[in-house]
Amino acid sequence: MSEISADIVVIGGGAAGFAAALEAAAGGAQVLMLEKQPEAGGSSAMCGGCLAFAGTDLQRAEGVEDSDELLFNDLREVGQNENDEALVRLYVDNQLDTYHWLLGHGVVFSGALEASSGQSVPRVHNVDPADMIRQLAARAKATGRVELRTNTAARRLVREGGRITAVQATSDGADVEITAARAIILASGGFSRNPAMVHRFVPECDRAFFIGGEGNVGDGLRMAWAHGADFRDMAYIKGTYGKHPVDEANHHCVLAVYKGAIAVNQDGKRYVDESISYKLLGDACLRQPYGATYQILDQDIFKDGDNRVRILDFERRLEEGLMIQAASLAELARQIDIEPEVLARTVADYNAAVDAGVDLEFGRAHLVHHHGALRRIEHAPFYAYPSTAAVYGTYCGLCVDTGMRVQDVFGAVIPGLLAAGEVVGGLHGAAYMTGSALGKALIFGRVAARTALAG
């Protein structure tokens, strides 16, 4: 087995990995990044490109009033206070600086701001995620201090004298042991591509689609687990609502519900407050017949989509033949095998609730979380988007402190081992705010690097 060394070893080449590598390189460290796939990016490069930031110049330009405290309160509320308050505060305290850090590294934000899952005001800042990863990778390479090794799979962590000192890996078929003088940072992603592991923790997600980076099979979790690392939030793995049940070419969800659509099951009935986190919407969908439902909207809501935002790109879904269109509700109902009278009654009852300002059936009060006034569904043509839930990320994982040091089952730090990104638990809690996963990867990756630099 050959041996090499670096100051800091980063396992994983997604957003968390590159954020950690860039921050460490800026601090003068020599960094070796290990990525088991042929190309870097992982789940980060294929996500929706949403980042949850508050108090930005983009928000001010659009007249959006946001703050650290509102962001903090929203994160805690959507997580049902099951998340780690200290990690939520860490995210909030570092988010605006990370926004400016991205701008400084040439990352481009585009499209209008949107309010989405768990947000009381529009704070979805959009990037092309693959472009962002390429930009961060180029900046890392330009430092001369970061080496990226693809086709290199980490297998085991080596512990000597109580400290994690090295990682054993396979690189292009050859075994290698890589020693880290300062620390090893796990940025290896989650395990959405490991249905057996998902089943171990949340068998109710068995009917969900599993999507994410092909390498996301839980390697980092298992390596840390072998050294006594503790986990949290494992019971809150959830599928995201809005994935088309038979579209294999497009992995992204549609969330017309956050623009005013309602969700109905195959019986033509509403079954949930559509404004809640799309993770909770995913849970509710999987409990319906066949584990699939429909988002029902009218022309006004359809026109309010945004083709610059993947989850709101209704026009493209219509062009692809995935969004079902009809001149009347009765015709729409027949196309989706729902009794026309039932769908008509469901929509009429909902419109009456909108007019009255009270949704007695499910308590919906806003379009999304605490933002937006409810809208009637009344103007033809009408649309239906078949929807199920997809597990894009596992939103749970290793217990860490606010320095991203991995903790064991007794709450003690495992020396030499840090973690960032999807492999970390504690930020999201019981549900999820749009943009907080990609935001967490970048913010916590930088924090982990600073901890490693400090020794």
Sequence and secondary structure as in RCSB ss.txt:
>XXXX:A:sequence
MSEISADIVVIGGGAAGFAAALEAAAGGAQVLMLEKQPEAGGSSAMCGGCLAFAGTDLQRAEGVEDSDELLFNDL
REVGQNENDEALVRLYVDNQLDTYHWLLGHGVVFSGALEASSGQSVPRVHNVDPADMIRQLAARAKATGRVELRT
NTAARRLVREGGRITAVQATSDGADVEITAARAIILASGGFSRNPAMVHRFVPECDRAFFIGGEGNVGDGLRMAW
AHGADFRDMAYIKGTYGKHPVDEANHHCVLAVYKGAIAVNQDGKRYVDESISYKLLGDACLRQPYGATYQILDQD
IFKDGDNRVRILDFERRLEEGLMIQAASLAELARQIDIEPEVLARTVADYNAAVDAGVDLEFGRAHLVHHHGALR
RIEHAPFYAYPSTAAVYGTYCGLCVDTGMRVQDVFGAVIPGLLAAGEVVGGLHGAAYMTGSALGKALIFGRVAAR
TALAG
>XXXX:A:secstr
 EEEEEEEEEE  SHHHHHHHHHHHHTT  EEEE SSSSS HHHHHS  EEE  S HHHHHTT    HHHHHHHH
HHHTTT S HHHHHHHHHHHHHHHHHHHHTT   EEEEE  TT SS  EEE  HHHHHHHHHHHHHHTTSEEEE 
SEEEEEEEEETTEEEEEEEEETTEEEEEEEEEEEEE     TT HHHHHHH GGGTTSEE S TT SSHHHHHHH
TTTB EE GGG   EEEE SS  S      GGGGT EEE TTS B S TTS HHHHHHHHHTSGGG EEEEEEHH
HHHT  TTSGGG HHHHHHTT SEEESSHHHHHHHTT  HHHHHHHHHHHHHHHHHT  TTT   SSBTTBS   
   SSSEEEEEEEEEE     EE B TT EEEBTTS EEEEEEE GGGB SSSTTS  TTHHHHHHHHHHHHHHH
HHHH 
